[in-house]
Amino acid sequence: MKKRWVIKIGSALLTNNGQGLDKISIKKWVAQMAILQKRDIELVLVSSGAVAAGMTRLNWTERPTALYQLQAAAAIGQMGMIQTYESFFQEHAMHTAQILLTHDDLANRQRYLNARSTLRTLLNLKVVPVINENDTVTTDEIRFGDNDTLAGLVANLIEADLLIILTDQEGLYECDPRIDPSACLIHRAYAGESRLKAMAGDTGGKLGRGGMLTKLKAATLAARSGTTTHIASGKVDNVLIRIASEEHIGTVLLPDKVPITARKQWLASHLKMHGKLYLDDGAVKVLRYSGKSLLPIGVQRIEGDFARGDMVVCLNSKEQEIARGLVNYNAKETSKILGRSSDTIRELLGYVDESELIHRDNLVLI
């Protein structure tokens, strides 16, 4: 049976910590991927490095903060990066395809399905898709924020068996090994364990946007489709082959929940929320344990100016996110019917679109 992997490689690895594209290492990773494909493993590559590669071409030593400078660096670096991948994969008679995504591509249902169909077609053709965020056009409001998050969402998109995140660290440690050399490596855990977040911290490198915390987030996203995440050092010899051989290297994060349906994976992939609904304890219990829709009577208050069909987040009394979904009424309408029985919607609004505020088919638990 074929396996399907998403492999993500970080900026620090790809550019040898800012010294330019590390073509020697890239060639080695590509050679390993060629072996994996011969073993009937379908591969999708999520590659950071466009901005970092552009920075080295422009002789910039610090990552710029201005969006237009970042986009210019990405446009310059993307050319060299893709050329490098294409040339090395061609040495193994393998074809590649470049795919640039923004969050809007995955938030829109039709574009999400189109992206999934395209990726599956490429995999059937034994082509290796090389995916990156479309840094040259995206804005802060619609960006993924880092390629770890993008990789986790791509794992959902194609329902991957394994997400491999190659980084410049050996894996996830109980504390930062750069500060405490005695820090212990976590070999195996569940993606949703609360203790892991405290261990990870949130510090990224000067070239990239992500740290170990974003890798944990990616693992949590990937777990929604039943995907296992393996975080390992890209500097380890034959790291991909050794992972395929199930050697004990790096950190393995197992999915801790039953995989959710493809539609609910799409719902969970939304990163931009348009509003907040604060629920009472009864509504929280119904959503978590009964699998029912969210009714207006269970909502205590709202925040935000959302429209019908927008994605909103549902919070409990401790302001913890428990669910998100597509709302059936806009903010003004919701404020009039919250806390009230669905039987009174017509009386309060003069019409009834839906008896539910969020239908269970358009709601996913977090």
C-alpha distance (Angstrom), angle and dihedral (degrees) to the residues before:
residue distance angle dihedral
M1 . . .
K2 3.79 . .
K3 3.77 119.6 .
R4 3.78 124.2 -148.8
W5 3.79 122.0 -146.8
V6 3.79 134.7 -175.0
I7 3.80 112.2 -155.3
K8 3.80 118.9 -165.3
I9 3.80 121.3 -168.4
G10 3.80 120.4 -167.0
S11 3.80 130.8 -132.0
A12 3.81 96.6 -112.0
L13 3.80 90.6 56.8
L14 3.79 96.6 42.9
T15 3.79 94.2 49.7
N16 3.81 99.5 34.4
N17 3.81 90.0 -117.3
G18 3.78 94.1 -47.0
Q19 3.80 100.8 -40.4
G20 3.81 93.5 117.0
L21 3.79 129.9 -86.5
D22 3.80 108.8 -26.7
K23 3.79 95.3 -134.4
I24 3.79 93.8 173.8
S25 3.81 91.9 59.2
I26 3.81 93.3 40.1
K27 3.80 89.6 53.7
K28 3.81 90.1 52.9
W29 3.82 93.6 49.8
V30 3.80 90.9 48.2
A31 3.82 90.7 50.6
Q32 3.81 89.2 53.0
M33 3.80 91.1 49.1
A34 3.81 89.3 52.4
I35 3.82 88.9 56.6
L36 3.80 91.2 47.7
Q37 3.79 92.6 51.7
K38 3.81 89.7 53.2
R39 3.81 86.2 55.5
D40 3.81 88.7 60.1
I41 3.81 95.8 -102.1
E42 3.80 114.6 143.2
L43 3.78 111.8 -139.6
V44 3.79 135.8 -153.2
L45 3.79 116.9 -179.2
V46 3.81 120.6 -152.3
S47 3.76 105.7 -166.3
S48 3.77 128.7 -167.2
G49 3.77 119.4 -171.6
A50 3.81 106.5 85.5
V51 3.81 94.6 110.3
A52 3.81 92.4 39.2
A53 3.82 91.9 48.7
G54 3.79 90.0 49.0
M55 3.78 90.7 49.6
T56 3.80 91.7 55.7
R57 3.82 91.4 48.2
L58 3.81 88.5 52.2
N59 3.82 92.6 43.2
W60 3.81 91.8 -120.8
T61 3.80 112.5 155.0
E62 3.82 98.2 -172.2
R63 3.79 126.5 52.9
P64 3.84 106.3 -110.0
T65 3.79 121.1 -124.1
A66 3.81 98.6 -151.8
L67 3.81 111.4 96.8
Y68 3.81 94.5 -138.8
Q69 3.82 90.9 54.3
L70 3.80 91.9 49.0
Q71 3.79 90.5 49.3
A72 3.80 91.7 48.9
A73 3.80 91.1 50.2
A74 3.82 90.4 48.5
A75 3.80 92.4 51.1
I76 3.81 91.5 50.9
G77 3.80 96.0 42.8
Q78 3.79 95.7 45.1
M79 3.80 91.7 66.2
G80 3.79 95.5 56.0
M81 3.78 94.0 40.9
I82 3.81 95.6 53.2
Q83 3.81 92.0 43.5
T84 3.79 88.9 54.2
Y85 3.80 94.1 50.1
E86 3.79 93.0 45.0
S87 3.81 93.9 51.0
F88 3.82 94.4 48.7
F89 3.81 94.9 45.0
Q90 3.81 89.6 48.7
E91 3.82 88.5 59.5
H92 3.82 85.3 67.2
A93 3.83 93.6 42.4
M94 3.81 89.6 -109.7
H95 3.79 124.5 140.7
T96 3.79 125.0 -140.3
A97 3.80 134.0 -160.8
Q98 3.77 126.4 -156.0
I99 3.81 116.7 -134.9
L100 3.80 122.4 -178.8
L101 3.80 116.7 -167.5
T102 3.78 138.3 -173.3
H103 3.78 126.3 -165.9
D104 3.81 88.9 -105.7
D105 3.81 88.2 63.6
L106 3.79 90.1 62.0
A107 3.81 98.2 34.4
N108 3.81 91.9 58.0
R109 3.81 108.2 77.6
Q110 3.81 96.5 -144.6
R111 3.80 94.3 46.4
Y112 3.81 89.7 45.7
L113 3.80 90.7 55.4
N114 3.81 91.0 44.8
A115 3.81 91.1 52.2
R116 3.81 90.9 49.0
S117 3.80 92.4 49.5
T118 3.81 91.9 48.1
L119 3.79 92.9 50.2
R120 3.80 93.1 47.4
T121 3.80 90.6 49.4
L122 3.80 91.5 50.9
L123 3.80 91.1 49.5
N124 3.79 91.0 50.3
L125 3.81 87.3 53.6
K126 3.84 89.7 51.7
V127 3.80 90.1 -116.2
V128 3.83 118.4 145.5
P129 3.82 110.2 -131.7
V130 3.82 112.3 -145.2
I131 3.80 106.9 -153.8
N132 3.78 129.8 -167.5
E133 3.77 135.6 159.7
N134 3.79 111.3 -92.8
D135 3.80 93.3 -114.2
T136 3.80 93.6 169.2
V137 3.82 94.4 68.0
T138 3.80 107.7 18.2
T139 3.79 123.5 102.6
D140 3.79 131.3 -150.4
E141 3.80 90.8 -99.5
I142 3.81 94.8 58.3
R143 3.79 103.8 29.6
F144 3.78 126.0 114.2
G145 3.80 88.5 -134.5
D146 3.79 95.9 -136.3
N147 3.79 138.8 13.8
D148 3.80 92.4 -113.3
T149 3.80 88.5 68.3
L150 3.80 90.3 44.0
A151 3.81 90.0 52.1
G152 3.81 91.5 51.5
L153 3.79 91.0 51.6
V154 3.81 92.1 46.8
A155 3.81 87.9 53.1
N156 3.82 87.0 56.7
L157 3.78 91.8 44.7
I158 3.82 94.6 57.7
E159 3.83 96.2 25.3
A160 3.79 92.3 -121.5
D161 3.79 123.5 -160.9
L162 3.79 93.4 -143.4
L163 3.80 137.7 19.5
I164 3.79 113.0 -159.7
I165 3.80 117.0 -165.3
L166 3.79 112.1 -166.7
T167 3.78 113.2 -160.4
D168 3.80 140.4 158.1
Q169 3.83 91.3 -98.5
E170 3.81 127.3 76.7
G171 3.79 90.6 -120.2
L172 3.80 138.1 -75.3
Y173 3.80 115.1 -23.6
E174 3.79 130.5 -165.0
C175 3.82 86.2 -115.1
D176 3.81 136.5 -1.6
P177 3.85 107.5 -62.5
R178 3.80 89.7 -158.5
I179 3.80 87.8 65.7
D180 3.81 100.4 30.4
P181 3.84 112.9 33.5
S182 3.81 90.0 -168.3
A183 3.82 92.2 62.5
C184 3.81 113.2 133.6
L185 3.78 122.3 -126.8
I186 3.81 116.2 -124.2
H187 3.79 104.7 -132.0
R188 3.80 100.4 -176.4
A189 3.80 136.2 7.6
Y190 3.80 142.9 137.2
A191 3.80 117.3 -86.3
G192 3.79 94.5 -126.0
E193 3.81 99.1 50.5
S194 3.81 108.7 132.1
R195 3.81 93.1 -146.4
L196 3.79 91.9 65.7
K197 3.80 95.4 65.7
A198 3.81 91.9 58.6
M199 3.80 90.2 50.6
A200 3.80 96.1 48.9
G201 3.80 103.3 59.2
D202 3.78 118.5 -165.3
T203 3.81 106.7 -102.4
G204 3.78 118.1 129.6
G205 3.77 129.4 -174.9
K206 3.80 126.1 -92.8
L207 3.81 91.1 -104.4
G208 3.79 101.1 46.3
R209 3.79 138.2 43.4
G210 3.77 99.6 -133.1
G211 3.78 136.7 77.3
M212 3.78 132.0 179.0
L213 3.81 89.5 -71.1
T214 3.82 91.3 63.9
K215 3.81 89.1 50.4
L216 3.79 89.8 55.8
K217 3.79 89.0 49.9
A218 3.80 89.6 51.2
A219 3.81 90.3 50.6
T220 3.81 90.5 51.4
L221 3.81 90.8 50.2
A222 3.80 91.9 47.1
A223 3.80 91.6 49.2
R224 3.81 89.6 65.3
S225 3.80 89.0 73.1
G226 3.81 93.0 41.5
T227 3.80 93.1 -99.5
T228 3.80 120.9 153.1
T229 3.82 116.0 -141.0
H230 3.80 123.7 -144.0
I231 3.82 117.6 -166.9
A232 3.80 113.4 -166.0
S233 3.78 143.6 149.8
G234 3.78 114.5 -87.5
K235 3.80 87.6 -151.6
V236 3.80 92.7 69.3
D237 3.82 111.6 105.1
N238 3.81 112.1 -103.3
V239 3.79 90.1 -6.2
L240 3.82 95.2 165.4
I241 3.81 93.7 47.7
R242 3.79 91.0 47.8
I243 3.80 91.2 50.6
A244 3.80 88.7 50.8
S245 3.81 87.5 52.1
E246 3.84 88.5 53.0
E247 3.79 94.6 -118.1
H248 3.80 114.7 169.1
I249 3.79 100.7 -107.8
G250 3.78 128.9 132.4
T251 3.80 124.8 -8.3
V252 3.80 124.4 -46.1
L253 3.82 116.0 -156.5
L254 3.79 113.2 -165.8
P255 3.81 125.4 -154.1
D256 3.78 108.3 -101.6
K257 3.80 99.3 -164.3
V258 3.78 139.5 52.1
P259 3.84 109.2 -88.5
I260 3.79 113.5 -98.0
T261 3.79 125.6 -133.3
A262 3.79 121.9 -83.2
R263 3.81 92.3 -108.5
K264 3.80 92.0 51.7
Q265 3.79 89.8 48.0
W266 3.79 86.4 57.8
L267 3.79 90.5 49.8
A268 3.81 90.4 49.7
S269 3.81 91.1 49.8
H270 3.81 92.8 69.1
L271 3.79 109.7 109.4
K272 3.80 99.3 178.1
M273 3.80 115.4 74.0
H274 3.80 119.6 -164.4
G275 3.78 98.0 -162.2
K276 3.80 148.7 -11.8
L277 3.79 132.5 -112.4
Y278 3.81 117.6 -161.3
L279 3.80 110.5 -151.4
D280 3.79 132.8 -158.5
D281 3.81 120.1 -121.6
G282 3.78 92.9 -100.0
A283 3.79 93.2 56.6
V284 3.79 91.2 47.2
K285 3.80 90.4 53.1
V286 3.82 92.4 48.5
L287 3.81 92.7 50.5
R288 3.79 94.8 45.8
Y289 3.77 101.3 42.3
S290 3.80 108.9 19.5
G291 3.79 101.9 42.0
K292 3.80 91.9 -134.6
S293 3.79 133.2 144.2
L294 3.80 123.6 -90.9
L295 3.81 111.8 -104.0
P296 3.82 125.2 -161.0
I297 3.82 91.4 -114.2
G298 3.81 90.8 68.9
V299 3.82 95.3 56.4
Q300 3.80 118.6 92.3
R301 3.80 101.4 -179.4
I302 3.79 142.1 -15.7
E303 3.80 139.8 -142.5
G304 3.78 129.9 -159.6
D305 3.79 138.7 35.5
F306 3.80 102.6 -92.1
A307 3.80 131.2 166.3
R308 3.79 130.3 -139.6
G309 3.82 108.5 -74.8
D310 3.82 94.5 23.6
M311 3.79 121.5 132.7
V312 3.81 113.5 -107.1
V313 3.77 132.4 179.1
C314 3.81 123.4 -125.3
L315 3.81 117.3 -142.6
N316 3.79 132.9 -170.2
S317 3.82 126.8 -135.4
K318 3.82 89.6 -80.7
E319 3.83 90.0 54.4
Q320 3.80 91.2 -112.1
E321 3.80 117.4 146.2
I322 3.78 111.3 -113.0
A323 3.81 102.1 162.3
R324 3.77 146.2 -6.9
G325 3.75 132.0 -153.1
L326 3.80 151.2 149.6
V327 3.80 110.0 -75.5
N328 3.83 121.4 -136.3
Y329 3.81 96.6 -151.3
N330 3.80 132.9 44.2
A331 3.80 123.0 -113.9
K332 3.80 95.5 -94.3
E333 3.79 91.9 49.9
T334 3.80 93.0 44.0
S335 3.80 91.9 52.2
K336 3.82 88.8 57.5
I337 3.81 96.7 50.0
L338 3.82 103.1 34.4
G339 3.78 113.9 121.5
R340 3.80 90.9 15.9
S341 3.79 132.6 109.2
S342 3.80 117.6 -97.8
D343 3.83 87.4 -120.9
T344 3.81 89.1 70.2
I345 3.83 97.9 53.0
R346 3.82 93.8 95.9
E347 3.80 91.1 48.7
L348 3.82 92.7 48.4
L349 3.82 99.5 41.1
G350 3.79 103.3 21.7
Y351 3.81 91.4 -120.8
V352 3.82 141.7 44.0
D353 3.80 122.9 -133.0
E354 3.82 97.0 167.2
S355 3.78 133.7 -8.4
E356 3.83 89.6 -136.9
L357 3.77 125.2 69.0
I358 3.83 88.5 -149.4
H359 3.81 119.5 9.6
R360 3.81 115.0 -135.2
D361 3.82 90.4 -120.0
N362 3.80 88.3 60.7
L363 3.81 96.0 44.0
V364 3.79 131.2 82.8
L365 3.80 128.1 -170.9
I366 3.79 117.3 -127.3
